[in-house]
Amino acid sequence: MATIRQLKSGRWQAQVRKQGYPQRALSFAARADAERWAKQAEQDMERGAFINRTKAVAISISDLLDRYRREITSTKRGAKAEQARIRHLQSAFKGYSLASITPSRIARYRDARLAAGLSRAQCAGT
């Protein structure tokens, strides 16, 4: 069941509780957004399609790529070239969380690279 309340800051918090699922709460600028999110979360839980995105929201793409660079790239022979690709991706997706990366956002990135005159192979590689 969802609870909508106004916080001292003036924002609206939606809280959803359903047996068998973790409690979820998010705050929004508008009450309508909070109600919409709560309704969607409840429907997802009822359909069994609820996905807990708490960790994905908390992790930035930049942090994820930094960890990959430290733990994986550093062990590769082509580390220098891959680090350059990682730096480019970090600048392209700066400020985005893992949860906010959608197929359409990646397609826009690819299209912008193609429009810049890069080949499809270059778009995939750097």
N, CA, C and O atoms as a GROMACS GRO file, in nm:
protein
  504
    1MET      N    1   0.083  -0.118   0.000
    1MET     CA    2   0.000   0.000   0.000
    1MET      C    3   0.088   0.125   0.000
    1MET      O    4   0.192   0.128   0.066
    2ALA      N    5   0.047   0.225  -0.074
    2ALA     CA    6   0.127   0.347  -0.088
    2ALA      C    7   0.082   0.455   0.010
    2ALA      O    8  -0.036   0.470   0.040
    3THR      N    9   0.181   0.529   0.057
    3THR     CA   10   0.156   0.645   0.141
    3THR      C   11   0.225   0.764   0.077
    3THR      O   12   0.343   0.755   0.041
    4ILE      N   13   0.154   0.873   0.062
    4ILE     CA   14   0.210   0.995   0.005
    4ILE      C   15   0.207   1.101   0.115
    4ILE      O   16   0.103   1.124   0.176
    5ARG      N   17   0.322   1.165   0.140
    5ARG     CA   18   0.325   1.270   0.241
    5ARG      C   19   0.417   1.383   0.196
    5ARG      O   20   0.511   1.362   0.119
    6GLN      N   21   0.388   1.501   0.247
    6GLN     CA   22   0.472   1.616   0.214
    6GLN      C   23   0.580   1.631   0.321
    6GLN      O   24   0.552   1.627   0.440
    7LEU      N   25   0.704   1.648   0.275
    7LEU     CA   26   0.817   1.664   0.365
    7LEU      C   27   0.832   1.810   0.405
    7LEU      O   28   0.772   1.899   0.344
    8LYS      N   29   0.911   1.834   0.508
    8LYS     CA   30   0.935   1.972   0.554
    8LYS      C   31   0.997   2.057   0.443
    8LYS      O   32   0.976   2.178   0.438
    9SER      N   33   1.073   1.993   0.356
    9SER     CA   34   1.138   2.065   0.246
    9SER      C   35   1.039   2.109   0.138
    9SER      O   36   1.074   2.186   0.049
   10GLY      N   37   0.914   2.060   0.147
   10GLY     CA   38   0.814   2.093   0.046
   10GLY      C   39   0.801   1.985  -0.061
   10GLY      O   40   0.708   1.987  -0.141
   11ARG      N   41   0.897   1.891  -0.063
   11ARG     CA   42   0.890   1.782  -0.159
   11ARG      C   43   0.787   1.679  -0.112
   11ARG      O   44   0.745   1.679   0.003
   12TRP      N   45   0.748   1.591  -0.203
   12TRP     CA   46   0.650   1.488  -0.173
   12TRP      C   47   0.720   1.352  -0.171
   12TRP      O   48   0.797   1.320  -0.261
   13GLN      N   49   0.691   1.274  -0.068
   13GLN     CA   50   0.751   1.141  -0.057
   13GLN      C   51   0.644   1.035  -0.078
   13GLN      O   52   0.536   1.039  -0.017
   14ALA      N   53   0.675   0.940  -0.164
   14ALA     CA   54   0.588   0.825  -0.186
   14ALA      C   55   0.656   0.705  -0.121
   14ALA      O   56   0.774   0.681  -0.142
   15GLN      N   57   0.578   0.632  -0.043
   15GLN     CA   58   0.631   0.515   0.026
   15GLN      C   59   0.540   0.397  -0.009
   15GLN      O   60   0.418   0.405   0.005
   16VAL      N   61   0.601   0.287  -0.054
   16VAL     CA   62   0.524   0.169  -0.092
   16VAL      C   63   0.568   0.052  -0.006
   16VAL      O   64   0.687   0.021   0.005
   17ARG      N   65   0.470  -0.013   0.056
   17ARG     CA   66   0.496  -0.133   0.136
   17ARG      C   67   0.406  -0.245   0.085
   17ARG      O   68   0.285  -0.227   0.069
   18LYS      N   69   0.467  -0.359   0.061
   18LYS     CA   70   0.390  -0.477   0.020
   18LYS      C   71   0.463  -0.599   0.074
   18LYS      O   72   0.585  -0.611   0.062
   19GLN      N   73   0.387  -0.688   0.133
   19GLN     CA   74   0.446  -0.808   0.192
   19GLN      C   75   0.522  -0.887   0.087
   19GLN      O   76   0.473  -0.912  -0.023
   20GLY      N   77   0.645  -0.926   0.123
   20GLY     CA   78   0.729  -1.003   0.032
   20GLY      C   79   0.824  -0.917  -0.050
   20GLY      O   80   0.906  -0.970  -0.125
   21TYR      N   81   0.813  -0.786  -0.036
   21TYR     CA   82   0.899  -0.693  -0.110
   21TYR      C   83   0.962  -0.594  -0.011
   21TYR      O   84   0.904  -0.566   0.093
   22PRO      N   85   1.080  -0.542  -0.044
   22PRO     CA   86   1.139  -0.441   0.044
   22PRO      C   87   1.058  -0.311   0.036
   22PRO      O   88   1.000  -0.279  -0.067
   23GLN      N   89   1.055  -0.239   0.147
   23GLN     CA   90   0.988  -0.108   0.148
   23GLN      C   91   1.063  -0.016   0.054
   23GLN      O   92   1.186  -0.014   0.053
   24ARG      N   93   0.990   0.062  -0.024
   24ARG     CA   94   1.050   0.156  -0.119
   24ARG      C   95   0.996   0.295  -0.092
   24ARG      O   96   0.877   0.312  -0.064
   25ALA      N   97   1.083   0.394  -0.100
   25ALA     CA   98   1.042   0.532  -0.082
   25ALA      C   99   1.127   0.621  -0.172
   25ALA      O  100   1.248   0.604  -0.182
   26LEU      N  101   1.062   0.716  -0.237
   26LEU     CA  102   1.129   0.816  -0.319
   26LEU      C  103   1.060   0.949  -0.298
   26LEU      O  104   0.941   0.955  -0.267
   27SER      N  105   1.136   1.057  -0.316
   27SER     CA  106   1.076   1.189  -0.303
   27SER      C  107   1.073   1.258  -0.439
   27SER      O  108   1.159   1.235  -0.524
   28PHE      N  109   0.973   1.343  -0.456
   28PHE     CA  110   0.948   1.410  -0.583
   28PHE      C  111   0.912   1.556  -0.558
   28PHE      O  112   0.870   1.592  -0.448
   29ALA      N  113   0.928   1.638  -0.659
   29ALA     CA  114   0.893   1.780  -0.649
   29ALA      C  115   0.741   1.799  -0.652
   29ALA      O  116   0.688   1.891  -0.589
   30ALA      N  117   0.672   1.714  -0.725
   30ALA     CA  118   0.527   1.728  -0.741
   30ALA      C  119   0.453   1.607  -0.684
   30ALA      O  120   0.499   1.494  -0.698
   31ARG      N  121   0.340   1.632  -0.623
   31ARG     CA  122   0.260   1.524  -0.566
   31ARG      C  123   0.215   1.425  -0.675
   31ARG      O  124   0.214   1.304  -0.653
   32ALA      N  125   0.180   1.477  -0.790
   32ALA     CA  126   0.134   1.391  -0.899
   32ALA      C  127   0.242   1.292  -0.940
   32ALA      O  128   0.213   1.176  -0.970
   33ASP      N  129   0.368   1.337  -0.941
   33ASP     CA  130   0.479   1.246  -0.975
   33ASP      C  131   0.493   1.137  -0.870
   33ASP      O  132   0.517   1.021  -0.904
   34ALA      N  133   0.479   1.173  -0.743
   34ALA     CA  134   0.488   1.075  -0.635
   34ALA      C  135   0.376   0.972  -0.646
   34ALA      O  136   0.399   0.852  -0.630
   35GLU      N  137   0.255   1.019  -0.675
   35GLU     CA  138   0.142   0.927  -0.689
   35GLU      C  139   0.160   0.834  -0.808
   35GLU      O  140   0.131   0.715  -0.800
   36ARG      N  141   0.210   0.888  -0.918
   36ARG     CA  142   0.233   0.808  -1.039
   36ARG      C  143   0.337   0.699  -1.012
   36ARG      O  144   0.318   0.584  -1.050
   37TRP      N  145   0.447   0.737  -0.945
   37TRP     CA  146   0.552   0.641  -0.915
   37TRP      C  147   0.500   0.531  -0.822
   37TRP      O  148   0.527   0.412  -0.843
   38ALA      N  149   0.426   0.571  -0.718
   38ALA     CA  150   0.374   0.474  -0.621
   38ALA      C  151   0.279   0.376  -0.689
   38ALA      O  152   0.284   0.255  -0.664
   39LYS      N  153   0.193   0.427  -0.774
   39LYS     CA  154   0.098   0.340  -0.846
   39LYS      C  155   0.173   0.240  -0.934
   39LYS      O  156   0.138   0.122  -0.939
   40GLN      N  157   0.276   0.288  -1.005
   40GLN     CA  158   0.353   0.201  -1.092
   40GLN      C  159   0.429   0.096  -1.010
   40GLN      O  160   0.434  -0.021  -1.049
   41ALA      N  161   0.487   0.136  -0.898
   41ALA     CA  162   0.560   0.041  -0.814
   41ALA      C  163   0.467  -0.067  -0.760
   41ALA      O  164   0.503  -0.184  -0.758
   42GLU      N  165   0.347  -0.027  -0.717
   42GLU     CA  166   0.249  -0.125  -0.668
   42GLU      C  167   0.208  -0.222  -0.778
   42GLU      O  168   0.197  -0.342  -0.754
   43GLN      N  169   0.184  -0.170  -0.899
   43GLN     CA  170   0.146  -0.256  -1.011
   43GLN      C  171   0.258  -0.354  -1.045
   43GLN      O  172   0.233  -0.471  -1.072
   44ASP      N  173   0.382  -0.304  -1.044
   44ASP     CA  174   0.496  -0.392  -1.072
   44ASP      C  175   0.507  -0.503  -0.969
   44ASP      O  176   0.535  -0.618  -1.004
   45MET      N  177   0.483  -0.470  -0.842
   45MET     CA  178   0.489  -0.570  -0.737
   45MET      C  179   0.378  -0.674  -0.755
   45MET      O  180   0.401  -0.794  -0.736
   46GLU      N  181   0.259  -0.630  -0.790
   46GLU     CA  182   0.147  -0.721  -0.811
   46GLU      C  183   0.172  -0.816  -0.928
   46GLU      O  184   0.135  -0.933  -0.922
   47ARG      N  185   0.235  -0.766  -1.034
   47ARG     CA  186   0.265  -0.848  -1.152
   47ARG      C  187   0.390  -0.933  -1.132
   47ARG      O  188   0.418  -1.022  -1.212
   48GLY      N  189   0.463  -0.906  -1.025
   48GLY     CA  190   0.589  -0.978  -1.002
   48GLY      C  191   0.701  -0.924  -1.087
   48GLY      O  192   0.803  -0.991  -1.106
   49ALA      N  193   0.684  -0.803  -1.137
   49ALA     CA  194   0.784  -0.743  -1.226
   49ALA      C  195   0.866  -0.635  -1.155
   49ALA      O  196   0.942  -0.563  -1.220
   50PHE      N  197   0.851  -0.624  -1.024
   50PHE     CA  198   0.922  -0.520  -0.950
   50PHE      C  199   1.071  -0.550  -0.946
   50PHE      O  200   1.112  -0.662  -0.916
   51ILE      N  201   1.151  -0.449  -0.977
   51ILE     CA  202   1.297  -0.462  -0.972
   51ILE      C  203   1.348  -0.355  -0.877
   51ILE      O  204   1.320  -0.237  -0.894
   52ASN      N  205   1.423  -0.398  -0.777
   52ASN     CA  206   1.479  -0.304  -0.682
   52ASN      C  207   1.600  -0.236  -0.746
   52ASN      O  208   1.702  -0.301  -0.770
   53ARG      N  209   1.589  -0.108  -0.774
   53ARG     CA  210   1.695  -0.034  -0.843
   53ARG      C  211   1.776   0.055  -0.748
   53ARG      O  212   1.848   0.145  -0.793
   54THR      N  213   1.766   0.031  -0.619
   54THR     CA  214   1.832   0.115  -0.520
   54THR      C  215   1.982   0.124  -0.545
   54THR      O  216   2.038   0.234  -0.548
   55LYS      N  217   2.047   0.010  -0.564
   55LYS     CA  218   2.192   0.010  -0.587
   55LYS      C  219   2.226   0.074  -0.721
   55LYS      O  220   2.326   0.147  -0.731
   56ALA      N  221   2.146   0.049  -0.823
   56ALA     CA  222   2.174   0.105  -0.955
   56ALA      C  223   2.160   0.256  -0.957
   56ALA      O  224   2.228   0.324  -1.033
   57VAL      N  225   2.072   0.310  -0.874
   57VAL     CA  226   2.056   0.455  -0.865
   57VAL      C  227   2.174   0.517  -0.791
   57VAL      O  228   2.215   0.628  -0.822
   58ALA      N  229   2.227   0.444  -0.694
   58ALA     CA  230   2.334   0.497  -0.610
   58ALA      C  231   2.471   0.494  -0.678
   58ALA      O  232   2.562   0.566  -0.637
   59ILE      N  233   2.487   0.412  -0.781
   59ILE     CA  234   2.617   0.397  -0.849
   59ILE      C  235   2.619   0.482  -0.975
   59ILE      O  236   2.530   0.471  -1.060
   60SER      N  237   2.720   0.567  -0.987
   60SER     CA  238   2.732   0.647  -1.108
   60SER      C  239   2.809   0.567  -1.214
   60SER      O  240   2.889   0.479  -1.181
   61ILE      N  241   2.785   0.600  -1.338
   61ILE     CA  242   2.857   0.534  -1.447
   61ILE      C  243   3.007   0.559  -1.432
   61ILE      O  244   3.087   0.469  -1.456
   62SER      N  245   3.043   0.679  -1.392
   62SER     CA  246   3.184   0.713  -1.374
   62SER      C  247   3.250   0.625  -1.268
   62SER      O  248   3.360   0.576  -1.288
   63ASP      N  249   3.181   0.605  -1.155
   63ASP     CA  250   3.235   0.519  -1.049
   63ASP      C  251   3.248   0.375  -1.097
   63ASP      O  252   3.347   0.308  -1.067
   64LEU      N  253   3.150   0.329  -1.170
   64LEU     CA  254   3.153   0.193  -1.222
   64LEU      C  255   3.270   0.174  -1.318
   64LEU      O  256   3.341   0.073  -1.312
   65LEU      N  257   3.290   0.270  -1.406
   65LEU     CA  258   3.401   0.262  -1.501
   65LEU      C  259   3.536   0.274  -1.431
   65LEU      O  260   3.633   0.210  -1.472
   66ASP      N  261   3.545   0.356  -1.325
   66ASP     CA  262   3.668   0.365  -1.247
   66ASP      C  263   3.705   0.230  -1.186
   66ASP      O  264   3.820   0.187  -1.191
   67ARG      N  265   3.605   0.165  -1.129
   67ARG     CA  266   3.630   0.034  -1.069
   67ARG      C  267   3.673  -0.068  -1.175
   67ARG      O  268   3.766  -0.146  -1.153
   68TYR      N  269   3.607  -0.066  -1.289
   68TYR     CA  270   3.645  -0.156  -1.398
   68TYR      C  271   3.789  -0.130  -1.442
   68TYR      O  272   3.866  -0.223  -1.464
   69ARG      N  273   3.824   0.000  -1.454
   69ARG     CA  274   3.959   0.036  -1.496
   69ARG      C  275   4.062  -0.017  -1.396
   69ARG      O  276   4.165  -0.072  -1.437
   70ARG      N  277   4.036  -0.001  -1.268
   70ARG     CA  278   4.130  -0.046  -1.164
   70ARG      C  279   4.142  -0.198  -1.157
   70ARG      O  280   4.252  -0.252  -1.149
   71GLU      N  281   4.026  -0.267  -1.160
   71GLU     CA  282   4.026  -0.410  -1.134
   71GLU      C  283   4.044  -0.496  -1.258
   71GLU      O  284   4.100  -0.606  -1.248
   72ILE      N  285   4.001  -0.451  -1.372
   72ILE     CA  286   4.004  -0.534  -1.493
   72ILE      C  287   4.103  -0.480  -1.596
   72ILE      O  288   4.193  -0.552  -1.640
   73THR      N  289   4.088  -0.356  -1.633
   73THR     CA  290   4.171  -0.298  -1.739
   73THR      C  291   4.319  -0.304  -1.704
   73THR      O  292   4.402  -0.332  -1.791
   74SER      N  293   4.351  -0.279  -1.579
   74SER     CA  294   4.492  -0.275  -1.539
   74SER      C  295   4.564  -0.408  -1.561
   74SER      O  296   4.687  -0.412  -1.564
   75THR      N  297   4.489  -0.518  -1.576
   75THR     CA  298   4.550  -0.649  -1.596
   75THR      C  299   4.565  -0.686  -1.744
   75THR      O  300   4.620  -0.791  -1.776
   76LYS      N  301   4.516  -0.601  -1.833
   76LYS     CA  302   4.517  -0.633  -1.976
   76LYS      C  303   4.639  -0.578  -2.047
   76LYS      O  304   4.700  -0.480  -2.002
   77ARG      N  305   4.675  -0.642  -2.158
   77ARG     CA  306   4.786  -0.592  -2.239
   77ARG      C  307   4.751  -0.460  -2.306
   77ARG      O  308   4.837  -0.373  -2.320
   78GLY      N  309   4.628  -0.444  -2.349
   78GLY     CA  310   4.585  -0.321  -2.416
   78GLY      C  311   4.527  -0.219  -2.320
   78GLY      O  312   4.436  -0.145  -2.355
   79ALA      N  313   4.580  -0.214  -2.198
   79ALA     CA  314   4.525  -0.130  -2.093
   79ALA      C  315   4.526   0.018  -2.131
   79ALA      O  316   4.430   0.090  -2.101
   80LYS      N  317   4.632   0.065  -2.195
   80LYS     CA  318   4.644   0.207  -2.226
   80LYS      C  319   4.531   0.252  -2.320
   80LYS      O  320   4.469   0.356  -2.296
   81ALA      N  321   4.506   0.177  -2.424
   81ALA     CA  322   4.399   0.212  -2.520
   81ALA      C  323   4.262   0.200  -2.453
   81ALA      O  324   4.174   0.284  -2.476
   82GLU      N  325   4.244   0.097  -2.371
   82GLU     CA  326   4.115   0.080  -2.306
   82GLU      C  327   4.090   0.193  -2.204
   82GLU      O  328   3.976   0.237  -2.188
   83GLN      N  329   4.194   0.238  -2.138
   83GLN     CA  330   4.178   0.349  -2.044
   83GLN      C  331   4.133   0.476  -2.116
   83GLN      O  332   4.056   0.555  -2.062
   84ALA      N  333   4.182   0.496  -2.237
   84ALA     CA  334   4.139   0.612  -2.316
   84ALA      C  335   3.990   0.600  -2.350
   84ALA      O  336   3.916   0.698  -2.344
   85ARG      N  337   3.946   0.479  -2.386
   85ARG     CA  338   3.804   0.458  -2.416
   85ARG      C  339   3.719   0.481  -2.291
   85ARG      O  340   3.610   0.538  -2.298
   86ILE      N  341   3.769   0.436  -2.177
   86ILE     CA  342   3.696   0.454  -2.051
   86ILE      C  343   3.683   0.602  -2.018
   86ILE      O  344   3.576   0.647  -1.977
   87ARG      N  345   3.790   0.678  -2.035
   87ARG     CA  346   3.784   0.821  -2.008
   87ARG      C  347   3.681   0.889  -2.098
   87ARG      O  348   3.608   0.978  -2.054
   88HIS      N  349   3.676   0.847  -2.225
   88HIS     CA  350   3.578   0.905  -2.317
   88HIS      C  351   3.435   0.872  -2.271
   88HIS      O  352   3.349   0.960  -2.269
   89LEU      N  353   3.411   0.748  -2.235
   89LEU     CA  354   3.278   0.709  -2.188
   89LEU      C  355   3.240   0.784  -2.060
   89LEU      O  356   3.124   0.824  -2.043
   90GLN      N  357   3.337   0.803  -1.973
   90GLN     CA  358   3.309   0.877  -1.849
   90GLN      C  359   3.267   1.021  -1.880
   90GLN      O  360   3.177   1.075  -1.815
   91SER      N  361   3.331   1.082  -1.977
   91SER     CA  362   3.293   1.219  -2.011
   91SER      C  363   3.158   1.222  -2.082
   91SER      O  364   3.080   1.316  -2.064
   92ALA      N  365   3.129   1.122  -2.162
   92ALA     CA  366   3.003   1.118  -2.236
   92ALA      C  367   2.883   1.092  -2.145
   92ALA      O  368   2.774   1.143  -2.170
   93PHE      N  369   2.902   1.014  -2.039
   93PHE     CA  370   2.792   0.979  -1.949
   93PHE      C  371   2.812   1.038  -1.809
   93PHE      O  372   2.764   0.983  -1.710
   94LYS      N  373   2.882   1.149  -1.803
   94LYS     CA  374   2.910   1.216  -1.676
   94LYS      C  375   2.778   1.256  -1.608
   94LYS      O  376   2.689   1.314  -1.671
   95GLY      N  377   2.769   1.226  -1.481
   95GLY     CA  378   2.652   1.265  -1.403
   95GLY      C  379   2.536   1.167  -1.408
   95GLY      O  380   2.436   1.188  -1.340
   96TYR      N  381   2.547   1.061  -1.486
   96TYR     CA  382   2.438   0.964  -1.497
   96TYR      C  383   2.461   0.848  -1.400
   96TYR      O  384   2.574   0.804  -1.380
   97SER      N  385   2.352   0.800  -1.342
   97SER     CA  386   2.360   0.680  -1.260
   97SER      C  387   2.341   0.558  -1.350
   97SER      O  388   2.295   0.570  -1.464
   98LEU      N  389   2.375   0.444  -1.298
   98LEU     CA  390   2.359   0.320  -1.374
   98LEU      C  391   2.213   0.298  -1.412
   98LEU      O  392   2.183   0.252  -1.522
   99ALA      N  393   2.123   0.332  -1.322
   99ALA     CA  394   1.980   0.312  -1.348
   99ALA      C  395   1.926   0.403  -1.458
   99ALA      O  396   1.824   0.372  -1.519
  100SER      N  397   1.995   0.514  -1.483
  100SER     CA  398   1.943   0.610  -1.581
  100SER      C  399   1.989   0.580  -1.724
  100SER      O  400   1.946   0.648  -1.817
  101ILE      N  401   2.075   0.482  -1.741
  101ILE     CA  402   2.122   0.449  -1.875
  101ILE      C  403   2.020   0.356  -1.941
  101ILE      O  404   1.996   0.244  -1.896
  102THR      N  405   1.962   0.405  -2.049
  102THR     CA  406   1.860   0.330  -2.122
  102THR      C  407   1.911   0.300  -2.263
  102THR      O  408   2.005   0.364  -2.309
  103PRO      N  409   1.850   0.206  -2.330
  103PRO     CA  410   1.889   0.179  -2.468
  103PRO      C  411   1.880   0.302  -2.558
  103PRO      O  412   1.964   0.322  -2.646
  104SER      N  413   1.779   0.386  -2.536
  104SER     CA  414   1.766   0.506  -2.619
  104SER      C  415   1.879   0.605  -2.592
  104SER      O  416   1.924   0.673  -2.684
  105ARG      N  417   1.925   0.614  -2.468
  105ARG     CA  418   2.036   0.704  -2.435
  105ARG      C  419   2.165   0.654  -2.502
  105ARG      O  420   2.244   0.734  -2.552
  106ILE      N  421   2.186   0.525  -2.503
  106ILE     CA  422   2.304   0.467  -2.569
  106ILE      C  423   2.294   0.488  -2.720
  106ILE      O  424   2.394   0.517  -2.785
  107ALA      N  425   2.174   0.473  -2.775
  107ALA     CA  426   2.155   0.496  -2.919
  107ALA      C  427   2.184   0.641  -2.955
  107ALA      O  428   2.243   0.667  -3.060
  108ARG      N  429   2.144   0.736  -2.870
  108ARG     CA  430   2.174   0.877  -2.896
  108ARG      C  431   2.326   0.901  -2.895
  108ARG      O  432   2.378   0.977  -2.976
  109TYR      N  433   2.395   0.837  -2.802
  109TYR     CA  434   2.541   0.847  -2.795
  109TYR      C  435   2.603   0.794  -2.925
  109TYR      O  436   2.690   0.858  -2.984
  110ARG      N  437   2.557   0.676  -2.967
  110ARG     CA  438   2.607   0.616  -3.091
  110ARG      C  439   2.578   0.706  -3.211
  110ARG      O  440   2.666   0.726  -3.295
  111ASP      N  441   2.457   0.758  -3.220
  111ASP     CA  442   2.419   0.844  -3.332
  111ASP      C  443   2.503   0.971  -3.336
  111ASP      O  444   2.541   1.018  -3.444
  112ALA      N  445   2.532   1.027  -3.220
  112ALA     CA  446   2.616   1.147  -3.215
  112ALA      C  447   2.757   1.115  -3.262
  112ALA      O  448   2.819   1.197  -3.331
  113ARG      N  449   2.808   0.999  -3.227
  113ARG     CA  450   2.942   0.958  -3.272
  113ARG      C  451   2.943   0.937  -3.423
  113ARG      O  452   3.038   0.976  -3.491
  114LEU      N  453   2.838   0.876  -3.475
  114LEU     CA  454   2.829   0.854  -3.620
  114LEU      C  455   2.817   0.988  -3.693
  114LEU      O  456   2.877   1.007  -3.799
  115ALA      N  457   2.740   1.080  -3.637
  115ALA     CA  458   2.724   1.212  -3.699
  115ALA      C  459   2.855   1.289  -3.699
  115ALA      O  460   2.875   1.377  -3.783
  116ALA      N  461   2.943   1.256  -3.605
  116ALA     CA  462   3.073   1.323  -3.599
  116ALA      C  463   3.170   1.267  -3.703
  116ALA      O  464   3.285   1.310  -3.711
  117GLY      N  465   3.123   1.173  -3.782
  117GLY     CA  466   3.205   1.120  -3.890
  117GLY      C  467   3.285   0.995  -3.854
  117GLY      O  468   3.377   0.957  -3.927
  118LEU      N  469   3.251   0.932  -3.744
  118LEU     CA  470   3.323   0.810  -3.705
  118LEU      C  471   3.256   0.689  -3.769
  118LEU      O  472   3.134   0.689  -3.792
  119SER      N  473   3.333   0.589  -3.798
  119SER     CA  474   3.276   0.467  -3.854
  119SER      C  475   3.208   0.388  -3.744
  119SER      O  476   3.226   0.417  -3.626
  120ARG      N  477   3.129   0.289  -3.782
  120ARG     CA  478   3.062   0.205  -3.683
  120ARG      C  479   3.164   0.134  -3.594
  120ARG      O  480   3.140   0.119  -3.474
  121ALA      N  481   3.274   0.091  -3.649
  121ALA     CA  482   3.378   0.025  -3.569
  121ALA      C  483   3.438   0.122  -3.468
  121ALA      O  484   3.464   0.083  -3.354
  122GLN      N  485   3.460   0.246  -3.508
  122GLN     CA  486   3.514   0.345  -3.416
  122GLN      C  487   3.413   0.378  -3.305
  122GLN      O  488   3.452   0.403  -3.191
  123CYS      N  489   3.286   0.378  -3.338
  123CYS     CA  490   3.184   0.408  -3.239
  123CYS      C  491   3.179   0.299  -3.132
  123CYS      O  492   3.154   0.327  -3.015
  124ALA      N  493   3.204   0.176  -3.173
  124ALA     CA  494   3.204   0.066  -3.077
  124ALA      C  495   3.334   0.061  -3.000
  124ALA      O  496   3.336   0.016  -2.885
  125GLY      N  497   3.443   0.106  -3.060
  125GLY     CA  498   3.574   0.090  -2.996
  125GLY      C  499   3.617   0.203  -2.910
  125GLY      O  500   3.688   0.180  -2.811
  126THR      N  501   3.579   0.327  -2.941
  126THR     CA  502   3.625   0.440  -2.859
  126THR      C  503   3.511   0.533  -2.827
  126THR      O  504   3.531   0.633  -2.759
   0.00000   0.00000   0.00000
